Amino acid sequence: MSQNWKTYKLGKVSTLQRGFDLPNPKRIHGDYPVIAASGFSSWHNEFKVKGPGVTTGRSGTLGQVFYEEGDYWPLNTALWVKDFHGNNAKFIYYFLQTLNFELFNSGTSVPTLNRNDVHSLDVQIPSLPEQKAIAQILSDIDDKIENNLAINKTLEEMAMELYKHWFVDFGPFKDGEFVESELGEIPKEWMVKRLDHILDIKYGKAHKKLADGKYPVYGSGGIMRYVDQYLYNEESILIPRKGTLSNLFYLTEPFWSVDTMFYSIIKEKYFGKYTFHFLKVTDLAGMDVGSAIPSLTTELLNRIKILVPDIDQIKIFDETVNRYFSSIKANIEENQTLTQLRNTLLPKLISGEVRLKEFEPVNA
């Protein structure tokens, strides 16, 4: 055990309590987050627990831990920390992340966490000053990650606003001549074509036999894992074939996409980002042909009619939004580095394997 760290039962470090019932029909939209086993669920106009607070899954989803700075309502599928026993709340948030709650699963068909079992676990924690210092380091990393995500969201919105201004509202071209088309009035000399004029849409492939590596594997929810081979290594737009049909991805690095995704070969230079934004505002979910699971087909996608502007305007748009996309990419890469750093530091700091300089034991 690290010097000056003490051993307690977990229940004497953070007492967990079952959350409160709140059926959907009784929820009234307000300022307080409702936290379920898997995290944020909705908003409500009342709270049950004053923040800061920490929750984890009790039923259904086990192992995830969530932190709330303000007041909140923990649902009955979650456990919330009723008493921190004088410990730092943010430290407890990180500390609980290092525990394997799935080992305490007492459910048969539905994973269930019995708080009494967890409370009996022997744990070691440092003094309050060291808790605060550890929590501050980890929190600073998480804050930077969140800040980068917020910046990327703003950059994505800026790129979309520019697309809509130019190619939906025709803002810069309103003084020019317009003609009738299948998509309504469009600037003269622009055309309407099928999507397969721009994209060659391909099926993704299963990846179960691929070893771990550096290439991301994309499903409809985003990156699933990393493998040692890539399926395609050029600019591409990924479109869900099954599942959440609105989750599209624009990629310029080598990747693998699973068989529930389409990837695309972009046949027209400079049209990648333009087509990505076009598809983002297209109601792909409304084209669903699945029975139980939302689904798309290449035939449906190929027949989509797309506005094809003057190539000079496409080039200007591509060059303009490329600055946004470059910043987004840089922030994503920084977040990957920060996440790896946080995931490496977290267990070492929480266990005392790595000590902050001011708390290192002094040899006599």
N, C-alpha and C positions, 0 to 999 in steps of 0.2 A: 504494500500500500504506500502511496506517496506520503512523504512527511507532512504532518499536520492535517492530513485528511482523516475524516472520521467515518465509521461504519454505522449505518442505521438501517432499520426496516424502511422499505420504500414508503409505507403508509405514514411514517414519521417525517418524511421529506416532502411528500406531496400526497395529500389525501384525495383520492378520486371519488367522485360522486356521480351517480346516474343522472342523465339529463331529464328534461321535462317534456311531456306530451304537448304537441301543437299540430293538430291535423291541418292539412292544406286549407280546407274551407274556413278555418278560424284565423288564418293569417291575414293581417291587414298591413298593406305596404307602408313601411315607415323607415326610420333611421337605424334600426338595430339589426345586425346580421343574425340569421338563424344558422347554427352550425350543426351539421349531421356527422355521421361516422366518417364520411369521405370529404368533409370540409363544408364550405359555404353552400347553403341550400337556397335561401331566399332572404327577404327583408320582412321585418315586423315592426309594429308601432310600440311594442313594449319589450323590455328586457328582463331577464331573470337573474343575471349575474353581472356584477360590476367588473369592469376591466381594470388592469390587464388580466387576461385569462388564457388558459391552456386547455385544449381538449384532445381527446383521442377516440378512436372507434371502439364502441362496445359491442355492436351487433352488425354483421354484414361485412364491414371493412375493418380490418385490424392492422395496426402498425403505423398508420399515418398520424402525425401530431400537428396541431394547428395552434397558432398564437393570435390572440385578439387584443389589440391595444385598448379598445374602448369597451363599453358595455355590450352584452350580447345575450342570445338565448340558445343554450345548448339543448339539442333535441334528445329524446330518450334513446336514440341509437348511439349516442356518444357518452363518454365519461368526461367530466370536467374537474379541474383541480379546485376543490372546495377550500383547501387550506395549504398554503405554501410553507407554513411553519417557519416564517421568517426568512426563507430562501428567496433568491432573486428569480422573479417569474420568467424572465427571458432565458436565464440559465436552465431552469427546469424544462422549458420548451426544448432546448437543445439536448439536455440530459435524457429526456424521455425518448428522443429519436434514436438513441443508442441501444435501447432495450428491444429485444425481440419479443414483442407481445404475442406473436403467433404461437410461441411455445406454450402460452397459457390458454390456448383455444379450448373451450369446454363445450362447444357446440357440436352437433352431429351433422345436420344438413346445412345450417347457417353458422358461419364462424361467430363465436361469442366469447367475450372477455369477461371473466369474473374478477371484479376489483379486489375481492378478498384474497384471491390467490396472488395477485400482483403485489398487494400490500405487504405480504410476508417475505418478499424478496430482499436479501441483504444488498445494500448499495453503499458506495463510498463517495463522499462529496467534500469539496474544499470549503474554506472559510468564505464568508460573504464577500469580502473584498476581492478574493480571487474569482469567485463566481461572476461578479460584475465585470471584471476585466476580461474573462473568457467570453462572456456573453457579448461584450462590446466588440471584440474582434470578429466574432462570427456574424454578429448583426451588421457590422460595417460592410462585410462581404455581401450579405444578403441584400442590403439596401442598395448597393451598387448594381447588383443584378436586376433588382426591381426598377431602378432608375433607367437602366439600359432598355428594359422591356417597355417602359413608358415612352421613352424617346422613339423607339421603333414603331410603336403604335401611332405616334404623332406623324412620323415620316410616311408611314403607310397611308394615313388619312390625307396627307398633303398630296401624295402621288395620285390617289383616287380623285381628289377634288380637281386636280389639274386635268385628269382624263375626262371627267364629267363636263368640265367647263369647255373643253375643246371639242369632244366627240359626242357628247349627248346634247349639251345646250348650244353648241357651235358658236360660243362667245366670240372668238377672234375672227370668225368668218361671216358674221351676220350681215355685213355690208355687201357680200358677194352675191352671185346669182345662184339660186336654188332650183332643183328639179325634183319631180316626183319619183319615188322608188318604192320597192316592196316594204321598206322600213319607214316610209313617209318622206317628207321633203329632206333632201340632203344637198350639200354644196355641189355645184356643177363640176364635172370631171371626176368626182368620187364615184365609187362603184359599190355594188352589193354582190357578195359571192358566198359560196358555201364555206363552212369552216375547214373542210378538207382541202381547200385551196391554200390555206395557211399552215395547217397542222396535219401531220401523219400520226394518227393516234394508235398506240401500241398497248398490248396487254402486259401488265407486270408479271412477275414470276414468283413462285414460292421460294423461300430462302432457308428452310429448316436445316438443310445439310451444310450450310455455310459456316465456317469457323469465325470466331471473333476477329475483328479488325478495325479499320479506320473509316470504312465507307458506311454512311447512314442508310438504314432501311426505313422506307416510308410506308405507312399505312394511312388510312383516312384521318387518324388522330394525330399524325405527325411522325416523328422519329421513334421507331420501336426498339432498335438496337443497332450495333455497328458490326459489319462483317468484313471479310478479307477480299471480297470481289465486288466489282461494280457491274451494274446492268447497262448503264449508259453514262457517258461522261461529257455530254455537250449541253448547251442551254436547253431547258425543257420545262414544260408546264405539266404538273401532275394533277390528274382529275380523278376523284373517287369513282369507282365502278359500283361499289356497294357500301352501304353505311351512311355516314353523314356526307351528303352530296355537295355541300357548300364549302367543304374544306379543300381549297386548291393551294398548290405550292409552286412557286417559281424558283428554279434551281439553275445554277451555273457550274456546280462542282459535281464530280462523279457520285453516283448514288445507286441504290437498288430500290425498286418499288415492288411491293407484294402483288399477288394476283387479284386482290380486291381494288387495285388502283390501275388507272391508265397512266402511261407516260407519253410524251409526244416528241416527235421530231419536228422542229420548226423549219419550214421549207422556205419562208420568205425572210430575208435579212432585215433586221431592225424591227420586226413585228412581234418579237417575244413578249416584251413588257406591255405593249399595246393590247395584244390578244389576251394576256393574263388579266388585265383590268376589264376587258370586254367580258370575259367569262365570269369574273367576280360579280358583275352587275346583271348577269343573265340568270334567270330563275331555273337553275338546273334541278332543284328539288321538285319543281313543277313538272319536270319531264320524267319523273319516277315511273318505271314499269314493273317494279317488284311487287310481290304479293305480301310477304311477311317482312322482307328486308328491302329498304330503298335501293333501287338499282338503275344503272344507266347502260346503254349499249353504244357501240361505235357507230351504228347506223343512225341513231338519234343525234349523236354529237356531230357527225359529218354533215348532217342536213341543216344544222343551225346556220342561219343567214347572218353574215358579219359584214359590217360596213368597212370598206377598204378605202381609206383616205389617200390623198396625194402623198407620194413617197417622201417628198421634202418635209411635209408636216410630221410624218411618222418619224423621220430622222431627228427632227428637233425635239419631239416628245421623248424619244428614246434617250437622247443626250441629256435632257433636262432631268428626267426621273432617275437616270443612272446615278446621279449624285446622291439621291435619296437611298437607292438600293445599295450603293457602296458603303454608306454610313450604317445601314441596317446590317449588312454583312459583317462589318467590323465590330459592331456591338454584339452580334451573335457569337462571333469568335472569342471576344473578350469574356462573354458570359460562360462559354464552355470552359475557358481557363479558370475563371473564378469559381465555377461549380466544382471543378476537379479539386481546386485548392481547398474549398470549404469542406468537401467530402473527405479529403485527406486529413485536414486539421481537426474536424469535429470529433471523431472517436479518440484521437490522441490527446486533445486538450481535456475532453470530458473524463477520460480515464486517468489523467495525470502522467501519461507516458511522455508527453511534452509539457514542460512548465514554462510559464512566462518568466522573464528574467528577474523581475522584482519579487517573485515568489519562489525562486529556486532556493533549496536548502543551502545554508552556509556551513562549510566544513569547519569544524573546530580546529 
